[in-house]
């Protein structure tokens, strides 16, 4: 089996995605790999506040 060096996790900030991120972190720790988290946001009109960083803060706290 190849040694992992980078793990990419796509997220939509759902509970299931949160579990996937935590699993990726555990896997990365076991392989001394890095984790990159990707979230794609469509272009929003100016002033649209539908995107919240609250979930990002939660994930960041869980990873520390």
Helices and strands as residue ranges (DSSP letters): E 6-10, H 15-31, E 34-38, H 54-63
